[in-house]
């Protein structure tokens, strides 16, 4: 994720929706909890939750909790 600003990613999520949400979830892997706690990344995470499908939200919760354990 380095080299790409959170605001550009957030814009892509807003424009393309669930397709970009899926790509980001795959790219983030086990680092979702770091995104959630980042001062700017949390805004992107909120967009992922807002625009993701029910299944994508389940993945976010599962991976986010796993990253905290």
Helices and strands as residue ranges (DSSP letters): H 6-16, H 18-28, G 29-31, H 32-37, H 41-51, H 54-68
